[in-house]
Amino acid sequence: MSADATTPRSFERAPNPLSSRKLLHTKWTAVAPTRREKHFLVTRLVTPDAPGTPLVHVEIEAVHSKRVRVIAWRELRDAAAWRQGWV
């Protein structure tokens, strides 16, 4: 039986979509750690000033150093920079 373009394959599944509403307290691993900071937690969703405006930034905290920084939450979608979970 030949496989066509409409046949789903388990190894071609798309990654789970990342939702800004479910980011709080998620764990992330930096692909290229700096300052010995590899593992991070999303500790706060930085809410926009105008009500009804979509979320743009999150606050992440390095587990090792407790250093906090603010990044655009969509940066976490970049597989070259971040992996979801602690790897």
NUVO-168227 format. One line per 10 residues: their letters; for each residue z, y, x of N, C-alpha, C. Coordinates in steps of 0.001 Angstrom, whole numbers. Atoms other than C-alpha are relative to their C-alpha. Example, Ala and Ser with C-alpha at 12.3 -4.5 7.8 and 13.67 -1.06 7.14 Angstrom:
2
as) 0,-1190,890,7800,-4500,12300,0,1200,900 | -60,-1190,-820,7140,-1060,13670,730,1090,-770
***
This chain:
87
msadattprs) 0,-1181,846,0,0,0,0,1238,887 | 95,-1195,-832,-988,3331,1493,904,1102,-542 | -857,-1125,387,1334,6312,1494,-855,1248,-140 | 733,-1252,182,-62,9531,96,959,1177,110 | -796,-1220,-181,1184,13109,221,1096,159,-1045 | -997,-153,1050,3156,12732,-3018,1137,-1005,123 | -1040,999,-174,5227,9758,-1820,1117,567,864 | -1094,-529,-816,8663,10939,-708,430,-1029,1045 | -497,861,-1063,9924,9544,2584,1388,474,380 | -1385,-370,-272,13596,9459,3450,139,799,1291
ferapnplss) -124,-716,-1264,13003,10724,6991,-661,1364,-35 | 634,-1313,122,11082,13785,5753,768,929,-932 | -777,-834,917,13851,15181,3590,308,1350,634 | -368,-1342,-461,14540,18882,3852,1517,47,175 | -1451,-131,-158,18006,19868,5106,620,618,-1248 | -692,-572,1153,20610,20835,2543,-123,1515,38 | 97,-1462,4,20055,24424,1447,1376,627,216 | -1231,-706,-314,22681,26843,2674,189,1107,-1020 | -282,-990,1026,24276,28932,-47,1064,973,495 | -973,-1006,-436,26082,32186,688,1306,-102,-778
rkllhtkwta) -1210,117,820,28552,31424,-2115,953,-1086,500 | -823,1125,-440,29811,28257,-398,275,17,1499 | -176,-95,-1453,30140,29513,3186,1447,81,465 | -1378,-228,-422,33836,30355,3259,655,-1308,435 | -708,1132,-607,35828,27926,5460,-919,-1124,478 | 879,1019,-552,32737,26053,6643,105,9,1518 | -115,174,-1447,32603,24752,10219,-1395,19,616 | 1288,-131,-681,29819,25512,12713,159,-255,1483 | 44,223,-1435,28889,24494,16249,-1132,819,585 | 1029,-773,-697,27030,26861,18551,-794,-941,900
vaptrrekhf) 855,840,-833,24067,25159,20216,132,401,1468 | -161,-511,-1365,24438,27361,23311,1313,779,69 | -1302,-676,-26,28164,28145,23691,70,1080,1080 | -278,-1054,-971,29227,31353,25429,1514,203,40 | -1439,-225,-194,32703,32119,26823,841,-1199,-453 | -666,1247,404,33685,28475,26139,255,-48,-1502 | -124,-8,1460,33304,29205,22412,-1139,-824,-588 | 997,913,547,31526,26313,20769,199,-224,-1497 | -300,302,1403,33267,25643,17454,514,1241,-720 | -315,-1195,781,33577,28292,14738,314,-363,-1444
lvtrlvtpda) -290,70,1431,34971,28716,11231,-435,1302,-651 | 280,-1206,781,33688,31125,8609,1319,372,-670 | -1321,-390,489,36910,33008,7850,-22,1047,-1105 | 59,-1054,1026,35700,35833,5607,-1446,295,-343 | 1300,-480,452,32707,36855,3537,102,1510,-58 | -44,-1458,-40,32013,40519,4245,-756,506,-1215 | 608,-425,1254,31400,41924,799,-670,1355,153 | 689,-1289,-69,28869,44733,415,731,1070,-801 | -654,-1122,679,29974,48186,-737,-407,111,-1466 | 494,-142,1372,27783,48266,-3848,184,-1312,-762
pgtplvhvei) -159,1214,807,28731,45806,-6607,-1365,-556,-402 | 1252,642,381,26021,43291,-7399,-981,-159,1150 | 850,134,-1180,24516,43551,-3907,273,-1357,639 | -224,1329,-582,23971,40170,-2252,737,63,1334 | -730,135,-1249,26119,39010,638,-960,25,1180 | 853,-89,-1185,24662,39850,4044,719,-538,1231 | -729,350,-1213,27409,39257,6640,1200,-896,-286 | -1216,801,35,30184,36774,7331,762,234,1299 | -841,-93,-1177,33069,36825,9759,270,-1423,482 | -268,1319,-552,33299,33818,12064,1046,117,1098
eavhskrvrv) -1067,4,-991,36249,32902,14270,-177,-1203,917 | 73,1078,-980,36029,30868,17468,1315,-771,-33 | -1197,826,80,38460,27964,17287,792,64,1305 | -656,26,-1313,39235,27989,21029,705,1318,330 | -548,-1289,-434,39797,31706,21636,532,874,-1137 | -387,-796,1188,40426,32995,18083,-728,1336,-69 | 790,-1236,43,37875,35751,18806,-811,20,-1290 | 695,-158,1286,36309,37086,15601,-1220,874,212 | 1192,-853,-28,32808,38442,15175,-693,-84,-1353 | 736,-77,1262,30605,39464,12270,-1474,-255,294
iawrelrdaa) 1424,309,-150,27119,37992,11938,-652,-19,-1373 | 737,161,1253,24419,37930,9291,76,-1480,-379 | -205,1394,379,25062,34753,7306,-1278,-820,125 | 1263,735,-125,21370,33830,7458,-273,-478,1424 | 119,492,-1374,21692,33425,11238,437,-1454,101 | -485,1374,-16,23510,30177,10484,-1078,-999,-379 | 1131,870,340,20215,28767,9173,-850,-361,1215 | 807,202,-1199,18717,28942,12679,491,-1240,749 | -381,1268,-633,18830,25341,13964,-8,85,1515 | 5,-171,-1450,18132,26573,17493,1303,628,491
awrqgwv) -1241,-673,-388,21442,28474,17473,1256,-667,-568 | -1178,521,694,23789,26694,15009,-243,-1380,-578 | -17,1285,675,24631,23209,13737,1171,33,-970 | -1078,21,975,26662,22751,10576,985,-1114,334 | -1044,950,-368,29970,20984,11184,353,146,1465 | -399,-14,-1395,31692,20346,14483,-621,-1207,677 | 749,1066,-662,29321,18341,16627,464,-130,1422
***
